[in-house]
C-alpha cells in the first residue's frame, strides 16, 4: 500500500560556513543547523510528491521503515492517515513532499518552519 505521512526519532547536525571578505575586516561566520529525522508510519510505503498535495505527481515511493528529514512544512491537500487528518505537508528535499498524516512528528501542528 502506498500512502502520504512521519515521526521524530533523532537529530543530526550539519554545519554551514559563510565567509566574509577579509578585505572588509570581518571574521568568518558559522551557522549550525540541526535537522531532525522522523519515522514514516510502520508498514507504510509512502508516496513522495512534487508538491504539497495529492494532485501533484508521485516522484518516488519510500520503503517501509524509513526516516525522513523535515526541512520545512507548508499547507496543502488534507489527508487522513495513521496519525490523524492533516493539511500539513513536509518538505523532505528539493521538490519532494509527503503528507504529515503519515509522519510521526509527535505533534498535530508544525514542527519546522514554513516553506518560503
Backbone as numpy.savetxt, mean C-alpha at the origin, in Angstrom:
# Nx Ny Nz CAx CAy CAz Cx Cy Cz
-9.50 -18.36 -5.86 -10.35 -17.19 -5.86 -9.46 -15.96 -5.86
-9.74 -15.01 -6.73 -9.03 -13.73 -6.76 -9.92 -12.67 -6.14
-9.33 -11.82 -5.32 -10.09 -10.77 -4.65 -9.28 -9.50 -4.52
-9.89 -8.47 -3.95 -9.23 -7.18 -3.78 -9.14 -6.79 -2.28
-7.68 -6.79 -0.95 -7.37 -6.26 0.43 -6.10 -6.72 1.15
-5.32 -6.24 3.02 -4.06 -6.64 3.73 -3.99 -6.23 5.22
-2.97 -6.63 6.15 -2.76 -6.38 7.58 -1.32 -6.03 7.91
-1.11 -5.20 8.92 0.25 -4.77 9.28 0.99 -5.89 9.99
2.23 -6.16 9.54 3.01 -7.22 10.15 4.34 -6.71 10.66
5.09 -6.04 9.83 6.42 -5.62 10.22 6.80 -4.34 9.51
7.84 -3.71 9.98 8.33 -2.50 9.35 9.77 -2.70 8.92
10.12 -2.07 7.80 11.51 -2.02 7.39 11.83 -0.56 7.16
13.06 -0.22 7.20 13.43 1.17 6.98 14.27 1.30 5.73
14.01 2.37 4.99 14.86 2.69 3.86 15.35 4.10 4.08
16.51 4.38 3.62 17.08 5.71 3.82 17.30 6.36 2.47
16.88 7.60 2.40 17.06 8.36 1.17 17.87 9.59 1.52
18.93 9.84 0.80 19.76 11.00 1.06 19.59 12.04 -0.02
19.54 13.28 0.42 19.46 14.39 -0.51 20.61 15.31 -0.17
21.45 15.58 -1.15 22.59 16.44 -0.89 22.37 17.82 -1.50
22.75 18.85 -0.75 22.70 20.21 -1.25 24.04 20.55 -1.86
24.07 21.59 -2.58 25.30 22.04 -3.20 26.29 22.49 -2.14
27.50 21.98 -2.20 28.52 22.40 -1.25 28.89 23.86 -1.45
28.75 24.36 -2.68 29.08 25.76 -2.94 28.14 26.69 -2.20
26.94 26.21 -1.86 25.99 27.03 -1.11 26.29 26.95 0.38
27.23 26.07 0.77 27.65 25.97 2.15 26.66 25.23 3.04
25.84 24.35 2.47 24.88 23.61 3.29 25.31 22.16 3.42
24.88 21.53 4.50 25.22 20.13 4.75 24.19 19.22 4.08
24.56 17.96 3.90 23.66 16.98 3.30 22.53 16.66 4.28
21.31 16.52 3.76 20.16 16.17 4.57 19.84 14.69 4.36
19.49 14.00 5.44 19.14 12.59 5.35 17.71 12.41 5.86
16.89 11.76 5.07 15.51 11.49 5.46 15.33 9.99 5.59
14.80 9.54 6.72 14.53 8.13 6.92 13.03 7.91 6.84
12.63 6.94 6.01 11.22 6.64 5.82 10.98 5.18 6.20
10.09 4.95 7.16 9.74 3.58 7.55 8.58 3.12 6.69
8.70 1.96 6.08 7.64 1.40 5.26 7.12 0.16 5.95
5.83 0.15 6.28 5.22 -1.00 6.95 4.70 -1.98 5.90
4.82 -3.26 6.20 4.28 -4.31 5.35 3.09 -4.94 6.05
2.05 -5.24 5.29 0.80 -5.76 5.82 0.43 -7.06 5.10
-0.08 -8.06 5.83 -0.44 -9.34 5.20 -1.78 -9.27 4.47
-1.84 -9.96 3.35 -3.09 -10.14 2.62 -3.88 -11.21 3.38
-5.21 -11.13 3.34 -6.07 -12.08 4.04 -5.67 -13.52 3.71
-5.71 -14.40 4.71 -5.33 -15.80 4.50 -6.19 -16.47 3.42
-5.54 -17.28 2.59 -6.23 -18.03 1.56 -6.70 -17.21 0.37
-6.20 -15.99 0.25 -6.64 -15.08 -0.80 -5.55 -14.84 -1.83
-5.91 -14.96 -3.10 -5.05 -14.51 -4.21 -5.62 -13.17 -4.62
-4.91 -12.10 -4.36 -5.43 -10.74 -4.45 -5.14 -10.08 -5.79
-6.19 -9.53 -6.43 -6.02 -8.78 -7.67 -5.33 -7.45 -7.39
-4.33 -7.13 -8.17 -3.68 -5.82 -8.12 -4.16 -5.07 -9.35
-4.71 -3.89 -9.13 -5.31 -3.12 -10.23 -4.50 -1.88 -10.55
-4.74 -1.35 -11.75 -3.99 -0.18 -12.23 -4.49 1.13 -11.62
-5.59 1.10 -10.90 -6.14 2.28 -10.24 -6.99 1.86 -9.07
-7.54 2.84 -8.33 -8.27 2.55 -7.09 -9.74 2.17 -7.32
-9.96 1.05 -7.99 -11.34 0.62 -8.18 -11.43 -0.64 -9.00
-12.58 -1.31 -8.91 -12.78 -2.56 -9.63 -12.94 -2.36 -11.13
-13.15 -1.13 -11.57 -13.24 -0.84 -13.00 -11.89 -0.73 -13.68
-10.82 -0.70 -12.90 -9.47 -0.63 -13.46 -8.99 -2.03 -13.82
-8.07 -2.12 -14.75 -7.58 -3.43 -15.20 -6.73 -4.10 -14.12
-6.76 -5.44 -14.13 -5.92 -6.24 -13.24 -4.53 -6.30 -13.87
-3.50 -5.84 -13.13 -2.14 -5.85 -13.65 -1.36 -7.08 -13.22
-1.78 -7.68 -12.10 -1.20 -8.94 -11.64 -2.05 -9.49 -10.51
-1.78 -10.72 -10.11 -2.48 -11.35 -8.99 -1.42 -11.77 -7.97
-1.62 -11.37 -6.72 -0.67 -11.72 -5.66 -0.95 -13.14 -5.15
0.09 -13.85 -4.85 -0.03 -15.21 -4.32 -0.56 -15.18 -2.89
-1.08 -16.32 -2.45 -1.55 -16.44 -1.07 -0.38 -16.23 -0.10
-0.67 -15.60 1.03 0.32 -15.46 2.09 1.33 -14.33 1.94
1.15 -13.47 0.95 2.11 -12.38 0.76 1.83 -11.21 1.69
2.82 -10.37 1.84 2.70 -9.11 2.57 2.99 -8.00 1.59
2.29 -6.87 1.75 2.46 -5.76 0.83 2.81 -4.48 1.58
3.62 -3.62 0.96 3.87 -2.31 1.54 2.70 -1.40 1.17
2.40 -0.42 2.00 1.41 0.59 1.64 2.12 1.93 1.60
2.30 2.45 0.39 3.00 3.73 0.22 2.07 4.91 0.45
0.80 4.76 0.04 -0.21 5.78 0.28 -1.57 5.13 0.06
-2.64 5.83 0.45 -3.99 5.31 0.29 -4.89 6.37 -0.31
-5.93 5.90 -1.03 -6.83 6.82 -1.71 -8.23 6.22 -1.75
-9.27 7.05 -1.77 -10.62 6.51 -1.90 -10.89 6.01 -3.32
-11.78 5.04 -3.44 -12.15 4.48 -4.73 -13.41 3.67 -4.60
-13.56 2.66 -5.44 -14.72 1.78 -5.42 -14.84 1.08 -4.07
-16.05 1.02 -3.53 -16.30 0.30 -2.28 -16.29 -1.20 -2.55
-15.55 -1.94 -1.70 -15.39 -3.39 -1.86 -15.62 -4.06 -0.50
-16.31 -5.21 -0.50 -16.49 -6.01 0.71 -15.51 -7.17 0.68
-14.85 -7.41 1.81 -13.88 -8.49 1.89 -13.79 -9.02 3.30
-12.78 -9.83 3.59 -12.61 -10.44 4.91 -12.49 -9.44 6.05
-12.05 -8.23 5.76 -11.85 -7.22 6.80 -12.89 -6.11 6.73
-14.07 -6.43 6.19 -15.16 -5.47 6.15 -15.37 -4.87 4.77
-16.16 -3.82 4.73 -16.41 -3.09 3.48 -15.66 -1.78 3.55
-14.94 -1.46 2.50 -14.11 -0.27 2.50 -14.02 0.33 1.10
-13.91 1.66 1.06 -13.64 2.33 -0.21 -12.18 2.79 -0.27
-11.37 2.35 0.70 -9.95 2.71 0.74 -9.17 1.74 -0.14
-8.29 2.30 -0.97 -7.40 1.51 -1.84 -5.97 1.82 -1.47
-5.17 0.76 -1.36 -3.76 0.87 -0.96 -2.86 0.86 -2.18
-1.99 1.86 -2.28 -0.99 1.90 -3.35 0.19 1.08 -2.87
0.46 -0.03 -3.59 1.55 -0.93 -3.18 2.77 -0.81 -4.10
2.71 0.15 -5.01 3.81 0.38 -5.95 3.30 1.25 -7.08
4.18 1.64 -7.97 3.81 2.50 -9.09 2.65 1.94 -9.90
1.51 2.61 -9.86 0.35 2.18 -10.63 -0.23 0.85 -10.19
-0.06 0.48 -8.91 -0.56 -0.80 -8.40 -1.38 -0.56 -7.13
-2.66 -0.95 -7.19 -3.59 -0.72 -6.08 -4.30 -2.00 -5.69
-4.55 -2.17 -4.39 -5.36 -3.28 -3.88 -6.39 -2.70 -2.91
-7.55 -3.37 -2.83 -8.58 -2.93 -1.90 -8.15 -3.20 -0.46
-8.35 -2.20 0.40 -7.99 -2.32 1.80 -8.86 -3.36 2.53
-9.98 -3.76 1.93 -10.87 -4.76 2.53 -10.21 -6.14 2.58
-9.09 -6.32 1.87 -8.37 -7.59 1.84 -6.98 -7.52 2.47
-6.66 -6.38 3.06 -5.35 -6.17 3.68 -5.57 -5.95 5.17
-4.89 -6.71 5.99 -5.06 -6.57 7.44 -4.15 -5.46 7.96
-4.74 -4.27 8.12 -3.99 -3.13 8.62 -4.24 -2.90 10.10
-5.28 -3.56 10.65 -5.63 -3.34 12.04 -6.45 -2.09 12.25
-6.94 -1.49 11.17 -7.71 -0.25 11.25 -8.79 -0.23 10.17
-9.90 0.42 10.49 -10.96 0.64 9.49 -10.72 1.91 8.69
-9.71 2.69 9.09 -9.42 3.95 8.43 -8.07 3.93 7.73
-7.59 5.13 7.44 -6.31 5.29 6.75 -5.16 5.00 7.73
-4.15 4.25 7.23 -2.96 3.97 8.03 -1.71 4.55 7.37
-1.91 5.19 6.21 -0.81 5.83 5.48 -1.34 7.16 4.94
-0.46 7.98 4.45 -0.86 9.27 3.91 -1.71 9.07 2.65
-2.50 10.06 2.32 -3.32 10.02 1.10 -2.42 10.19 -0.11
-2.75 9.47 -1.16 -1.98 9.58 -2.41 -2.21 10.96 -3.02
-1.15 11.52 -3.60 -1.26 12.84 -4.21 -1.95 12.78 -5.55
